[in-house]
Amino acid sequence: METLTPAVFHILLALADRDRHGYGIMLEIAERTNQELRMGPGTLYGTLKRMLEGGLIEECDERIDPDLSDERRKYYRITRRGRHAATAEAERLQALVRLARAKSVLRNA
């Protein structure tokens, strides 16, 4: 499996626990990173398009709360392939952290 870009990995993490629409993905990423990563619409929707084409995510018709949902919003969900890619990337990053600790670049916590 190839290394994921940070944008793709963050989107997969945002979708790992529930389906979200684009703006909801942007909010989740900004909140989870303490506003350090703010994905603009161009980056988000370009990345979502590539992820759809790559089978990492899919559009879904179900709405979390149909009464509060705007019909124009597209909702996305992670696919089995996307979950596998996210797991592989998390394991790759975990191995890098172990290496950084072994090389005394990062203290053991």
Backbone torsions as a table, in degrees:
resi	resn	phi	psi	omega
1	MET	NA	139.0	-178.3
2	GLU	-81.4	157.3	178.0
3	THR	-65.2	137.7	179.1
4	LEU	-88.4	148.7	172.2
5	THR	-71.3	157.2	177.1
6	PRO	-56.6	-39.4	-179.5
7	ALA	-61.5	-46.3	-180.0
8	VAL	-63.3	-44.9	-179.4
9	PHE	-61.9	-43.7	179.4
10	HIS	-64.4	-38.1	178.1
11	ILE	-66.4	-43.6	177.8
12	LEU	-61.0	-40.3	177.2
13	LEU	-63.6	-39.6	179.5
14	ALA	-64.2	-30.1	-178.6
15	LEU	-95.0	-3.3	-175.4
16	ALA	-64.5	-30.1	-175.9
17	ASP	-109.1	-11.9	176.3
18	ARG	-171.3	158.9	176.1
19	ASP	-70.2	145.7	179.5
20	ARG	-144.9	156.7	171.1
21	HIS	-91.6	169.2	-174.0
22	GLY	-53.0	-48.5	-179.4
23	TYR	-64.2	-36.9	177.0
24	GLY	-64.2	-35.8	176.4
25	ILE	-64.6	-46.0	179.1
26	MET	-58.4	-44.7	-179.6
27	LEU	-64.5	-43.2	-179.6
28	GLU	-61.0	-45.1	-178.9
29	ILE	-64.8	-45.7	179.8
30	ALA	-62.1	-43.2	-179.2
31	GLU	-66.6	-45.5	-177.6
32	ARG	-65.5	-26.7	-178.9
33	THR	-101.9	16.6	-177.8
34	ASN	52.2	42.8	177.9
35	GLN	67.5	8.4	179.8
36	GLU	-73.5	-29.8	176.7
37	LEU	-117.9	112.7	176.7
38	ARG	-119.3	110.6	-177.3
39	MET	-88.1	121.8	177.8
40	GLY	-77.1	165.3	-177.8
41	PRO	-58.3	-40.0	-179.2
42	GLY	-62.2	-47.4	178.4
43	THR	-64.4	-46.7	-177.2
44	LEU	-60.1	-54.7	-172.8
45	TYR	-72.7	-30.1	173.1
46	GLY	-65.8	-41.8	178.9
47	THR	-67.7	-42.7	178.1
48	LEU	-59.3	-41.5	179.6
49	LYS	-60.5	-46.4	179.2
50	ARG	-65.4	-36.7	179.4
51	MET	-68.1	-37.6	175.4
52	LEU	-62.4	-46.4	179.8
53	GLU	-63.3	-32.8	-179.7
54	GLY	-85.7	-2.3	178.1
55	GLY	76.2	16.0	179.0
56	LEU	-80.6	-28.2	178.2
57	ILE	-137.5	168.1	175.4
58	GLU	-143.4	155.1	173.5
59	GLU	-77.0	148.1	178.2
60	CYS	-130.9	148.8	-177.3
61	ASP	-89.5	-26.0	-178.1
62	GLU	-68.7	144.2	178.1
63	ARG	-114.1	140.0	-179.6
64	ILE	-58.9	-47.5	176.6
65	ASP	-136.2	95.9	-175.5
66	PRO	-56.9	-29.2	-179.5
67	ASP	-69.0	-29.1	-178.5
68	LEU	-99.5	-0.8	-173.7
69	SER	-86.9	140.6	172.8
70	ASP	-92.6	123.0	-176.2
71	GLU	-58.2	-25.2	-178.6
72	ARG	-75.3	-19.6	-178.9
73	ARG	-73.7	136.3	173.5
74	LYS	-96.6	133.6	176.8
75	TYR	-103.4	146.3	-176.9
76	TYR	-123.8	151.4	175.4
77	ARG	-137.6	151.4	177.8
78	ILE	-75.1	142.5	177.1
79	THR	-96.1	173.5	176.1
80	ARG	-59.7	-41.9	177.8
81	ARG	-62.7	-40.7	178.5
82	GLY	-64.9	-41.4	178.4
83	ARG	-64.8	-40.0	177.7
84	HIS	-63.5	-43.2	179.3
85	ALA	-63.6	-41.8	179.3
86	ALA	-64.8	-41.6	178.1
87	THR	-62.7	-46.0	179.9
88	ALA	-61.5	-40.8	179.8
89	GLU	-68.1	-40.9	178.2
90	ALA	-62.7	-40.8	178.3
91	GLU	-66.2	-38.4	177.3
92	ARG	-62.5	-44.2	179.3
93	LEU	-66.8	-38.3	178.0
94	GLN	-62.2	-40.1	178.0
95	ALA	-64.6	-37.8	177.3
96	LEU	-65.0	-39.2	177.7
97	VAL	-64.9	-42.9	176.6
98	ARG	-59.0	-42.2	178.7
99	LEU	-64.4	-42.2	178.7
100	ALA	-62.8	-37.2	176.5
101	ARG	-67.9	-42.1	-179.2
102	ALA	-64.6	-30.4	-179.9
103	LYS	-92.6	9.4	179.9
104	SER	59.6	26.1	174.4
105	VAL	-83.4	-30.3	180.0
106	LEU	-129.7	131.1	178.8
107	ARG	-71.4	150.2	174.0
108	ASN	-68.7	134.9	-179.6
109	ALA	-121.1	NA	NA
